[in-house]
Amino acid sequence: MEKKNDQQARRSSALRAGALGAVTTLMTLFLTSPALALTRDDGDDPGHGLSVAETLGLFVFTPLAIFLIIAALVTLGSKPRKSQKQS
């Protein structure tokens, strides 16, 4: 009998988590709709758009380069040092 109650509790917990995720997603979509408006605001002065190369460089290659630099520094810092033999 306990096994059945445990399965029922898991099922209701999963259902509750799924419902919460769905409601959160829908609320996010409804609340961000004004951000997607095409009308200009007063004082709005957007610059020129980014090219594909500029976008990839800014959002892909720059973070990747920073990650690789930090990973290399951490690896070099944790590398065991060889003890020098004293003659």
C-alpha positions in Angstrom: 0.0 0.0 0.0 2.9 2.3 0.8 4.4 1.8 -2.7 1.1 2.9 -4.3 1.0 6.0 -2.1 4.7 6.8 -3.0 3.9 6.5 -6.7 0.9 8.7 -6.3 2.9 11.3 -4.5 5.6 11.3 -7.2 3.0 11.6 -9.9 1.3 14.5 -8.3 4.6 16.2 -7.6 5.6 15.8 -11.3 2.2 17.2 -12.4 2.6 20.1 -10.1 6.1 20.9 -11.4 4.9 20.6 -15.0 2.0 23.0 -14.3 4.2 25.5 -12.6 6.7 25.4 -15.5 3.9 25.9 -18.1 2.3 28.8 -16.1 5.7 30.4 -15.7 6.5 30.1 -19.4 3.1 31.5 -20.4 3.4 34.4 -18.0 6.9 35.2 -19.3 5.6 35.2 -22.9 2.6 37.5 -22.0 4.7 39.9 -20.0 7.4 40.3 -22.6 5.1 41.1 -25.5 5.5 44.9 -25.0 9.3 44.5 -25.4 8.6 43.2 -28.9 6.6 46.2 -30.0 7.6 47.9 -33.3 6.7 51.4 -32.3 9.5 53.8 -31.5 9.6 55.6 -28.2 10.5 59.3 -27.8 14.2 59.7 -27.9 14.8 56.3 -29.3 17.9 56.4 -31.5 19.0 52.9 -32.5 22.3 52.5 -34.1 23.2 50.4 -37.1 22.6 46.7 -36.9 25.4 44.2 -36.4 26.6 42.0 -39.3 26.6 38.3 -39.0 30.4 38.3 -38.4 30.1 41.0 -35.7 27.3 39.1 -34.0 29.2 35.8 -34.0 32.4 37.5 -32.8 30.6 39.3 -30.0 28.3 36.5 -28.7 30.2 33.3 -29.7 33.9 33.8 -30.2 34.6 36.4 -27.5 33.0 34.3 -24.7 34.6 31.2 -26.0 38.0 32.9 -26.0 37.5 34.2 -22.5 36.5 30.7 -21.3 39.6 29.1 -22.9 41.9 31.7 -21.3 40.4 31.2 -17.9 40.5 27.4 -18.3 44.2 27.6 -19.4 45.1 29.8 -16.4 43.3 27.4 -14.0 45.0 24.4 -15.5 48.4 26.0 -15.4 47.9 27.1 -11.8 46.9 23.7 -10.6 49.6 21.8 -12.5 51.9 20.0 -10.1 55.4 21.4 -10.1 58.4 19.2 -10.5 60.7 19.4 -7.6 64.2 20.5 -8.4 66.9 18.0 -7.4 69.6 19.6 -5.3 73.1 18.3 -6.1 
